[in-house]
Amino acid sequence: MEILIFLATVLLVRVGMLMYLSGLARSKNAAGTVLRTLVDVVLVVLSFWAVGASLAGGEGNGWASCDWRLLFAQVTDQKFYTVGLPLLATGVIAGAAGERARFWSVAILSLLMGGVILPIIMHWQASGWLEQLGYADDSGACGPLLACAVCALVISRWAGPRNGKYHRDGSASMIPGHNLPLAMTGLVLMWLGWIGFIGVTDPHVAPLHLLLAGSAGAMAALLFAYWRFGKADVLLCGGGLLAGAMSMLPAGSMLPTPVAVAGGALAGLLATWATIKLDTFFRIDDPSGLIVVQSVGAKLGLLLVAVAGWPDYHAVLRQAGYQILGMIAISALAFVASAVCCALFDRFFGIRSSEADEYDGLDLAEHEINAYPDFQQTMIKSYHMREA
């Protein structure tokens, strides 16, 4: 029953993410966004079953090991259920590359992360060199979250911004999604899924800390945006909520409640500030905003593990060093692997969609369908015409 609840909460996060990403996409890309998110789940599950579980569950070598019994194996082994950790993290890739990257470029990265990179990171955290060093993450989720945020950053930078996003005078346009209520409903479902996920491992303290930290992060982001722009920003508030909740994943059960609330508020502030900087200063186009949310939430959460050693200053500093070293190693592996994958795919196939396809929308260009046919072009070739 515990495994069933675990997988149900993980899929609830992905349902919420599907709604969130499709709502933030423009209507001409909404159907394709849904398919990309769904295919990401499918490919991660299959690649983790085929190869990833054997890499995550290997023992002996602290850097990379393979349990050959788990290659294409029966799923009766308990280690297969850790597939939930990659599933929680990889959705950010489809969101960050949305509306201008080719369908298969995102799918290839999902295969790479679910089948190879995230399982290696999970091995490092569970029984590998990071665990032996002293690195700690109670949930096991922040390493994959950070790695996928780095991967999403790479493909977003490689694909370039959407047409009309940035201008020659240095200004940037905000390109709104087509259904903000759908996106915010999905965000709340993601929050609920995270609370349920952490509740499987610690049903008493950690879920309430995720609830409190998410609330504090949302309020901090809302107030910062109001102070900075004079408006209560919907998307920045949502990003602060998710960042605050994620910051409690590694050590939510070990922190005092006031520290959990303060940590969530700090995550919300940092996520809001970093989102603005990523868009306006670094000019990296992330339609979902999840690159910063996952990165800030995971990093701050991993650093909060060290705070649990208070008031022993030496223990706090030593643990912080372990956590920082782990974050550097995880980020470096994800960056190199995703950069090589993007370079190879771009060399032979091209990552960026054509300008005409982007203008028409990837729903029509790649899938020959519209999310809202009553309000969009409906003259689509039938199956027999495609084969003619």
VOPAGU-2260 file (C-alpha; in pm, 1 decimal, decimal comma):
REM VOPAGU-2260
SITE   aa  ch    i         X         Y         Z
SITE  MET   A    0       0,0       0,0       0,0
SITE  GLU   A    1     286,9     237,2      78,6
SITE  ILE   A    2     432,0     186,8    -269,5
SITE  LEU   A    3      92,6     252,6    -426,0
SITE  ILE   A    4      57,2     579,8    -232,5
SITE  PHE   A    5     412,2     678,2    -328,5
SITE  LEU   A    6     350,2     628,1    -700,9
SITE  ALA   A    7       7,7     794,8    -679,8
SITE  THR   A    8     155,3    1109,7    -527,1
SITE  VAL   A    9     432,8    1115,5    -786,1
SITE  LEU   A   10     180,2    1092,0   -1069,7
SITE  LEU   A   11     -28,0    1363,3    -901,8
SITE  VAL   A   12     274,9    1592,3    -927,0
SITE  ARG   A   13     301,5    1507,6   -1295,8
SITE  VAL   A   14     -70,2    1567,5   -1356,0
SITE  GLY   A   15     -28,9    1907,3   -1194,9
SITE  MET   A   16     278,0    1978,6   -1405,4
SITE  LEU   A   17      94,2    1880,4   -1723,6
SITE  MET   A   18    -181,6    2129,3   -1641,9
SITE  TYR   A   19      67,8    2394,5   -1535,4
SITE  LEU   A   20     284,9    2372,2   -1847,3
SITE  SER   A   21      -5,7    2349,5   -2092,3
SITE  GLY   A   22    -175,5    2647,5   -1927,9
SITE  LEU   A   23     140,3    2858,5   -1958,8
SITE  ALA   A   24     183,4    2770,1   -2327,4
SITE  ARG   A   25       9,7    2973,5   -2596,5
SITE  SER   A   26    -297,7    2804,8   -2739,2
SITE  LYS   A   27    -117,1    2715,5   -3063,1
SITE  ASN   A   28     131,1    2506,2   -2861,0
SITE  ALA   A   29     -96,0    2369,5   -2587,0
SITE  ALA   A   30    -163,4    2023,3   -2734,8
SITE  GLY   A   31     203,5    1966,5   -2811,5
SITE  THR   A   32     296,5    2066,9   -2456,3
SITE  VAL   A   33      56,4    1807,2   -2318,2
SITE  LEU   A   34     206,0    1539,3   -2542,8
SITE  ARG   A   35     564,4    1633,7   -2454,3
SITE  THR   A   36     486,4    1613,1   -2084,3
SITE  LEU   A   37     314,4    1277,8   -2124,3
SITE  VAL   A   38     592,9    1134,9   -2341,4
SITE  ASP   A   39     847,1    1251,5   -2085,6
SITE  VAL   A   40     672,2    1038,1   -1821,3
SITE  VAL   A   41     652,6     736,9   -2053,6
SITE  LEU   A   42    1016,9     755,3   -2162,5
SITE  VAL   A   43    1147,7     803,6   -1809,8
SITE  VAL   A   44     953,1     500,7   -1684,9
SITE  LEU   A   45    1069,9     278,0   -1970,5
SITE  SER   A   46    1432,7     393,4   -1964,7
SITE  PHE   A   47    1452,4     356,5   -1588,2
SITE  TRP   A   48    1307,7       5,0   -1610,0
SITE  ALA   A   49    1542,0     -95,5   -1892,6
SITE  VAL   A   50    1868,1      52,9   -1765,4
SITE  GLY   A   51    1825,8     313,3   -1492,8
SITE  ALA   A   52    1722,8      84,1   -1208,0
SITE  SER   A   53    2038,1    -122,5   -1254,8
SITE  LEU   A   54    2254,5     192,0   -1235,1
SITE  ALA   A   55    2069,0     337,9    -937,2
SITE  GLY   A   56    2069,2       8,4    -747,4
SITE  GLY   A   57    2425,0     -98,2    -818,0
SITE  GLU   A   58    2659,6    -151,6    -525,7
SITE  GLY   A   59    3034,7    -169,4    -482,3
SITE  ASN   A   60    3169,6     118,4    -690,8
SITE  GLY   A   61    3104,6     458,0    -535,1
SITE  TRP   A   62    3097,3     641,4    -870,0
SITE  ALA   A   63    2916,5     413,3   -1113,2
SITE  SER   A   64    2796,4      60,6   -1067,1
SITE  CYS   A   65    2549,2    -170,7   -1237,3
SITE  ASP   A   66    2332,1    -447,2   -1094,2
SITE  TRP   A   67    2296,9    -664,2   -1404,1
SITE  ARG   A   68    2000,6    -847,7   -1251,7
SITE  LEU   A   69    1791,5    -530,6   -1284,1
SITE  LEU   A   70    1844,7    -481,4   -1659,4
SITE  PHE   A   71    1506,1    -534,9   -1830,2
SITE  ALA   A   72    1406,8    -722,4   -1514,5
SITE  GLN   A   73    1083,7    -815,8   -1343,5
SITE  VAL   A   74     958,7    -526,6   -1132,9
SITE  THR   A   75     930,7    -734,4    -817,2
SITE  ASP   A   76    1260,2    -585,3    -694,8
SITE  GLN   A   77    1196,8    -305,7    -446,5
SITE  LYS   A   78    1457,8     -83,6    -613,2
SITE  PHE   A   79    1241,7     -27,5    -921,9
SITE  TYR   A   80    1000,0     186,3    -724,8
SITE  THR   A   81    1260,5     459,5    -697,6
SITE  VAL   A   82    1148,3     546,1   -1051,4
SITE  GLY   A   83     935,6     804,4    -872,9
SITE  LEU   A   84    1239,1    1025,0    -810,8
SITE  PRO   A   85    1323,9    1080,5   -1180,8
SITE  LEU   A   86     955,6    1130,3   -1255,8
SITE  LEU   A   87     937,7    1415,5   -1005,5
SITE  ALA   A   88    1222,7    1600,9   -1172,9
SITE  THR   A   89    1226,7    1565,3   -1551,3
SITE  GLY   A   90     913,5    1761,5   -1643,1
SITE  VAL   A   91    1103,9    2089,8   -1626,2
SITE  ILE   A   92    1290,9    2000,2   -1948,1
SITE  ALA   A   93     979,4    2005,2   -2165,7
SITE  GLY   A   94     861,4    2327,1   -2003,4
SITE  ALA   A   95    1187,6    2517,7   -2043,1
SITE  ALA   A   96    1225,5    2423,5   -2411,4
SITE  GLY   A   97     859,6    2483,0   -2488,6
SITE  GLU   A   98     719,0    2651,3   -2799,3
SITE  ARG   A   99    1038,7    2648,1   -3006,9
SITE  ALA   A  100    1239,8    2325,0   -2958,7
SITE  ARG   A  101    1174,7    2018,1   -3172,4
SITE  PHE   A  102     973,6    1737,6   -3018,7
SITE  TRP   A  103    1244,1    1470,6   -3041,0
SITE  SER   A  104    1517,4    1688,0   -2889,9
SITE  VAL   A  105    1318,9    1700,4   -2566,2
SITE  ALA   A  106    1238,5    1328,2   -2586,2
SITE  ILE   A  107    1606,7    1235,3   -2623,5
SITE  LEU   A  108    1695,6    1434,6   -2312,6
SITE  SER   A  109    1418,3    1259,1   -2119,3
SITE  LEU   A  110    1568,7     923,0   -2218,1
SITE  LEU   A  111    1917,6    1035,3   -2118,3
SITE  MET   A  112    1813,6    1172,8   -1781,3
SITE  GLY   A  113    1575,0     891,4   -1687,3
SITE  GLY   A  114    1795,2     607,0   -1806,9
SITE  VAL   A  115    2149,2     719,5   -1723,2
SITE  ILE   A  116    2220,0    1053,6   -1553,7
SITE  LEU   A  117    1960,8    1057,7   -1275,5
SITE  PRO   A  118    2019,0     690,3   -1183,6
SITE  ILE   A  119    2391,5     762,9   -1145,1
SITE  ILE   A  120    2310,6    1060,1    -921,7
SITE  MET   A  121    2068,6     846,0    -720,5
SITE  HIS   A  122    2346,6     589,4    -675,4
SITE  TRP   A  123    2583,7     861,9    -556,1
SITE  GLN   A  124    2326,3     976,7    -299,5
SITE  ALA   A  125    2205,4     639,7    -175,4
SITE  SER   A  126    2520,6     428,6    -148,9
SITE  GLY   A  127    2790,7     597,1    -357,2
SITE  TRP   A  128    3067,3     841,9    -285,9
SITE  LEU   A  129    2839,3    1131,2    -184,8
SITE  GLU   A  130    2665,1     922,6      79,7
SITE  GLN   A  131    3000,1     793,2     206,1
SITE  LEU   A  132    3132,3    1149,6     221,2
SITE  GLY   A  133    2844,8    1266,8     441,3
SITE  TYR   A  134    2612,1    1435,1     191,1
SITE  ALA   A  135    2249,6    1401,2     302,0
SITE  ASP   A  136    1904,7    1431,1     145,2
SITE  ASP   A  137    1624,6    1255,4     331,4
SITE  SER   A  138    1388,6    1255,1      34,9
SITE  GLY   A  139    1646,8    1171,1    -233,1
SITE  ALA   A  140    1465,3    1411,6    -466,2
SITE  CYS   A  141    1680,1    1724,4    -462,7
SITE  GLY   A  142    1971,1    1576,5    -657,7
SITE  PRO   A  143    1745,4    1481,8    -950,3
SITE  LEU   A  144    1562,5    1816,2    -924,0
SITE  LEU   A  145    1887,3    2010,0    -946,6
SITE  ALA   A  146    2024,6    1795,3   -1230,6
SITE  CYS   A  147    1710,3    1839,5   -1440,7
SITE  ALA   A  148    1708,8    2215,4   -1378,0
SITE  VAL   A  149    2063,5    2229,9   -1515,8
SITE  CYS   A  150    1962,4    2016,5   -1815,1
SITE  ALA   A  151    1663,3    2243,6   -1880,6
SITE  LEU   A  152    1890,6    2547,8   -1863,3
SITE  VAL   A  153    2121,3    2396,0   -2124,5
SITE  ILE   A  154    1850,3    2314,0   -2379,7
SITE  SER   A  155    1673,6    2646,7   -2320,2
SITE  ARG   A  156    1997,5    2833,8   -2387,9
SITE  TRP   A  157    2079,6    2611,3   -2684,4
SITE  ALA   A  158    1739,2    2651,8   -2846,5
SITE  GLY   A  159    1740,2    3026,8   -2794,2
SITE  PRO   A  160    1447,5    3249,9   -2699,8
SITE  ARG   A  161    1107,2    3246,9   -2864,9
SITE  ASN   A  162    1054,3    3493,9   -3146,8
SITE  GLY   A  163     940,1    3826,0   -3006,7
SITE  LYS   A  164    1069,2    3759,1   -2655,6
SITE  TYR   A  165    1368,5    3996,2   -2656,7
SITE  HIS   A  166    1423,8    4320,2   -2847,2
SITE  ARG   A  167    1719,9    4515,8   -2980,2
SITE  ASP   A  168    1676,4    4793,7   -2724,4
SITE  GLY   A  169    1743,1    4541,7   -2445,7
SITE  SER   A  170    1381,8    4509,0   -2335,0
SITE  ALA   A  171    1194,9    4182,0   -2292,2
SITE  SER   A  172     832,3    4094,0   -2356,9
SITE  MET   A  173     621,4    3884,8   -2123,6
SITE  ILE   A  174     451,8    3622,5   -2344,9
SITE  PRO   A  175     143,6    3512,7   -2149,0
SITE  GLY   A  176       7,5    3160,0   -2153,3
SITE  HIS   A  177    -338,9    3089,1   -2286,0
SITE  ASN   A  178    -502,1    2960,1   -1964,9
SITE  LEU   A  179    -370,7    3092,1   -1636,3
SITE  PRO   A  180    -647,3    2936,1   -1418,9
SITE  LEU   A  181    -551,3    2593,5   -1559,4
SITE  ALA   A  182    -185,3    2661,8   -1482,2
SITE  MET   A  183    -253,8    2770,0   -1124,0
SITE  THR   A  184    -478,5    2469,5   -1063,9
SITE  GLY   A  185    -194,2    2248,9   -1181,1
SITE  LEU   A  186      45,2    2431,1    -949,4
SITE  VAL   A  187    -173,7    2356,0    -646,5
SITE  LEU   A  188    -193,4    1990,1    -750,6
SITE  MET   A  189     186,9    1981,3    -770,9
SITE  TRP   A  190     202,5    2125,0    -418,5
SITE  LEU   A  191     -41,5    1862,1    -294,5
SITE  GLY   A  192     157,1    1588,1    -466,6
SITE  TRP   A  193     482,4    1702,1    -303,4
SITE  ILE   A  194     314,5    1703,0      38,1
SITE  GLY   A  195     186,1    1349,7     -21,4
SITE  PHE   A  196     525,1    1234,7    -149,5
SITE  ILE   A  197     713,3    1349,5     159,8
SITE  GLY   A  198     432,3    1219,8     381,6
SITE  VAL   A  199     510,5     862,3     277,6
SITE  THR   A  200     852,5     882,7     445,9
SITE  ASP   A  201     755,9    1105,3     741,4
SITE  PRO   A  202     378,7    1132,8     793,5
SITE  HIS   A  203     399,5    1360,2    1098,6
SITE  VAL   A  204     622,1    1667,8    1061,0
SITE  ALA   A  205     753,8    1700,2     705,1
SITE  PRO   A  206     415,7    1735,2     522,9
SITE  LEU   A  207     312,8    2022,3     750,3
SITE  HIS   A  208     650,2    2188,2     698,7
SITE  LEU   A  209     598,5    2165,2     320,9
SITE  LEU   A  210     257,9    2326,2     365,0
SITE  LEU   A  211     398,5    2606,5     580,5
SITE  ALA   A  212     711,7    2662,9     373,1
SITE  GLY   A  213     512,9    2675,3      49,2
SITE  SER   A  214     276,9    2930,8     200,8
SITE  ALA   A  215     565,8    3141,6     328,4
SITE  GLY   A  216     740,1    3122,6      -9,4
SITE  ALA   A  217     427,1    3234,8    -192,9
SITE  MET   A  218     372,5    3527,9      41,7
SITE  ALA   A  219     736,0    3636,4      26,5
SITE  ALA   A  220     731,4    3625,4    -355,1
SITE  LEU   A  221     403,7    3816,6    -366,5
SITE  LEU   A  222     532,8    4094,9    -140,5
SITE  PHE   A  223     865,0    4118,6    -325,1
SITE  ALA   A  224     690,0    4148,8    -660,8
SITE  TYR   A  225     453,0    4412,0    -520,9
SITE  TRP   A  226     745,4    4610,3    -381,2
SITE  ARG   A  227     944,7    4577,4    -704,4
SITE  PHE   A  228     669,3    4632,1    -964,9
SITE  GLY   A  229     372,7    4770,6    -773,5
SITE  LYS   A  230     164,7    4467,5    -878,6
SITE  ALA   A  231      75,6    4136,7    -717,8
SITE  ASP   A  232     226,8    3901,0    -977,7
SITE  VAL   A  233      44,0    3570,7   -1024,6
SITE  LEU   A  234     326,9    3366,0   -1177,4
SITE  LEU   A  235     597,9    3487,9    -940,7
SITE  CYS   A  236     373,4    3406,0    -645,7
SITE  GLY   A  237     324,9    3051,9    -778,2
SITE  GLY   A  238     696,2    3006,3    -835,2
SITE  GLY   A  239     771,1    3120,2    -480,2
SITE  LEU   A  240     521,1    2867,5    -347,7
SITE  LEU   A  241     684,9    2575,0    -527,0
SITE  ALA   A  242    1038,1    2685,5    -436,5
SITE  GLY   A  243     942,0    2717,7     -71,3
SITE  ALA   A  244     784,5    2372,8     -63,7
SITE  MET   A  245    1079,6    2208,7    -242,0
SITE  SER   A  246    1323,7    2359,8       7,2
SITE  MET   A  247    1177,4    2132,9     275,8
SITE  LEU   A  248    1233,1    1806,2      88,7
SITE  PRO   A  249    1584,4    1718,7     213,2
SITE  ALA   A  250    1546,9    1810,8     581,8
SITE  GLY   A  251    1185,1    1903,8     645,4
SITE  SER   A  252    1152,3    1666,0     938,1
SITE  MET   A  253    1479,5    1777,0    1104,6
SITE  LEU   A  254    1417,0    2153,2    1118,2
SITE  PRO   A  255    1226,7    2348,2    1382,8
SITE  THR   A  256     899,3    2484,9    1249,5
SITE  PRO   A  257    1006,4    2855,4    1264,8
SITE  VAL   A  258    1318,5    2766,2    1062,8
SITE  ALA   A  259    1102,5    2581,1     807,5
SITE  VAL   A  260     881,7    2888,9     764,3
SITE  ALA   A  261    1184,3    3118,4     734,5
SITE  GLY   A  262    1349,6    2880,8     487,1
SITE  GLY   A  263    1037,7    2872,4     271,8
SITE  ALA   A  264    1015,8    3252,3     272,5
SITE  LEU   A  265    1384,0    3280,9     177,1
SITE  ALA   A  266    1332,6    3031,7    -107,3
SITE  GLY   A  267    1038,5    3236,2    -235,7
SITE  LEU   A  268    1242,0    3558,5    -229,5
SITE  LEU   A  269    1544,1    3402,7    -399,6
SITE  ALA   A  270    1330,8    3231,3    -664,1
SITE  THR   A  271    1152,5    3555,7    -749,9
SITE  TRP   A  272    1474,9    3755,0    -772,7
SITE  ALA   A  273    1651,0    3483,6    -976,0
SITE  THR   A  274    1355,3    3444,9   -1214,3
SITE  ILE   A  275    1368,3    3815,4   -1295,5
SITE  LYS   A  276    1746,3    3806,7   -1343,5
SITE  LEU   A  277    1737,6    3496,3   -1564,3
SITE  ASP   A  278    1483,8    3664,1   -1791,4
SITE  THR   A  279    1605,6    4022,1   -1805,4
SITE  PHE   A  280    1981,3    4002,0   -1742,5
SITE  PHE   A  281    2086,3    3661,2   -1874,5
SITE  ARG   A  282    1807,2    3667,2   -2138,7
SITE  ILE   A  283    1730,2    3296,1   -2109,9
SITE  ASP   A  284    1373,2    3222,7   -2209,8
SITE  ASP   A  285    1196,4    2975,3   -1981,5
SITE  PRO   A  286     820,1    2978,4   -2047,8
SITE  SER   A  287     755,1    2766,3   -1738,0
SITE  GLY   A  288     975,6    2947,3   -1486,5
SITE  LEU   A  289    1063,6    2608,9   -1336,4
SITE  ILE   A  290    1438,6    2623,6   -1403,5
SITE  VAL   A  291    1483,5    2874,9   -1123,2
SITE  VAL   A  292    1215,9    2721,0    -900,7
SITE  GLN   A  293    1374,5    2374,4    -904,5
SITE  SER   A  294    1728,6    2507,6    -882,0
SITE  VAL   A  295    1666,2    2744,2    -591,0
SITE  GLY   A  296    1438,5    2503,1    -405,2
SITE  ALA   A  297    1682,3    2213,4    -435,4
SITE  LYS   A  298    1996,4    2412,4    -350,0
SITE  LEU   A  299    1849,7    2593,0     -52,1
SITE  GLY   A  300    1692,7    2271,0      72,6
SITE  LEU   A  301    2024,9    2089,3      58,2
SITE  LEU   A  302    2193,9    2373,3     246,8
SITE  LEU   A  303    1922,1    2368,4     514,0
SITE  VAL   A  304    2032,0    2014,3     597,1
SITE  ALA   A  305    2342,0    2171,3     753,1
SITE  VAL   A  306    2128,4    2398,6     970,7
SITE  ALA   A  307    1991,1    2090,5    1145,7
SITE  GLY   A  308    2331,6    2058,3    1314,6
SITE  TRP   A  309    2290,1    2391,5    1496,4
SITE  PRO   A  310    2431,8    2509,3    1741,3
SITE  ASP   A  311    2749,7    2311,1    1668,1
SITE  TYR   A  312    2923,4    2553,4    1430,0
SITE  HIS   A  313    3181,8    2300,7    1319,0
SITE  ALA   A  314    2914,5    2044,8    1233,4
SITE  VAL   A  315    2714,6    2305,6    1040,3
SITE  LEU   A  316    3014,3    2418,3     835,0
SITE  ARG   A  317    3132,5    2063,1     770,8
SITE  GLN   A  318    2787,7    1950,0     653,8
SITE  ALA   A  319    2747,7    2262,8     440,7
SITE  GLY   A  320    3075,0    2175,1     269,0
SITE  TYR   A  321    2950,6    1823,9     193,2
SITE  GLN   A  322    2625,2    1964,0      54,3
SITE  ILE   A  323    2798,5    2223,7    -164,8
SITE  LEU   A  324    3040,0    1964,8    -301,9
SITE  GLY   A  325    2745,8    1738,2    -385,4
SITE  MET   A  326    2561,8    2018,6    -563,8
SITE  ILE   A  327    2870,1    2103,6    -770,2
SITE  ALA   A  328    2923,8    1740,3    -872,1
SITE  ILE   A  329    2557,8    1684,5    -961,7
SITE  SER   A  330    2538,7    2008,9   -1160,8
SITE  ALA   A  331    2863,1    1934,5   -1345,6
SITE  LEU   A  332    2751,3    1585,3   -1449,7
SITE  ALA   A  333    2412,6    1711,1   -1568,5
SITE  PHE   A  334    2564,8    2006,2   -1753,5
SITE  VAL   A  335    2827,2    1803,8   -1942,0
SITE  ALA   A  336    2587,8    1520,5   -2033,2
SITE  SER   A  337    2307,3    1748,1   -2153,2
SITE  ALA   A  338    2545,7    1980,5   -2340,7
SITE  VAL   A  339    2699,3    1687,8   -2529,4
SITE  CYS   A  340    2352,8    1549,4   -2608,4
SITE  CYS   A  341    2228,3    1887,9   -2731,0
SITE  ALA   A  342    2539,7    1941,8   -2942,5
SITE  LEU   A  343    2506,1    1603,1   -3113,3
SITE  PHE   A  344    2133,1    1638,9   -3175,1
SITE  ASP   A  345    2172,7    1992,9   -3305,4
SITE  ARG   A  346    2455,2    1882,5   -3533,9
SITE  PHE   A  347    2257,4    1606,9   -3704,1
SITE  PHE   A  348    1891,0    1709,5   -3671,0
SITE  GLY   A  349    1862,1    2059,8   -3530,5
SITE  ILE   A  350    1709,3    2152,4   -3196,6
SITE  ARG   A  351    1525,1    2468,1   -3299,0
SITE  SER   A  352    1201,7    2451,5   -3495,8
SITE  SER   A  353    1179,0    2655,5   -3813,9
SITE  GLU   A  354    1054,9    3013,0   -3794,3
SITE  ALA   A  355     744,6    2924,4   -3996,5
SITE  ASP   A  356     659,7    2632,9   -3765,8
SITE  GLU   A  357     703,9    2849,4   -3460,2
SITE  TYR   A  358     478,7    3116,5   -3609,4
SITE  ASP   A  359     203,7    2866,8   -3695,7
SITE  GLY   A  360     244,5    2683,3   -3367,1
SITE  LEU   A  361     401,4    2345,3   -3298,8
SITE  ASP   A  362      60,9    2183,1   -3256,7
SITE  LEU   A  363       0,6    2208,9   -3629,9
SITE  ALA   A  364     360,9    2180,6   -3742,4
SITE  GLU   A  365     449,9    1866,3   -3546,8
SITE  HIS   A  366     118,6    1701,4   -3460,4
SITE  GLU   A  367    -138,3    1830,7   -3710,6
SITE  ILE   A  368    -388,3    1907,2   -3439,1
SITE  ASN   A  369    -519,1    2203,2   -3242,6
SITE  ALA   A  370    -598,0    2215,2   -2874,0
SITE  TYR   A  371    -904,0    2433,9   -2940,9
SITE  PRO   A  372   -1032,5    2354,3   -3290,7
SITE  ASP   A  373   -1347,7    2563,7   -3246,7
SITE  PHE   A  374   -1135,3    2877,7   -3228,1
SITE  GLN   A  375    -837,0    2785,2   -3443,9
SITE  GLN   A  376    -762,1    2663,6   -3792,5
SITE  THR   A  377    -941,2    2330,4   -3846,4
SITE  MET   A  378    -845,3    2231,6   -4201,3
SITE  ILE   A  379    -613,1    1942,4   -4114,2
SITE  LYS   A  380    -530,6    1657,3   -4347,3
SITE  SER   A  381    -698,1    1326,9   -4269,8
SITE  TYR   A  382    -494,4    1010,7   -4224,5
SITE  HIS   A  383    -550,4     883,2   -4579,4
SITE  MET   A  384    -440,2    1218,5   -4722,4
SITE  ARG   A  385    -115,0    1203,3   -4526,8
SITE  GLU   A  386     -39,3     863,6   -4675,6
SITE  ALA   A  387    -121,4     967,2   -5033,1
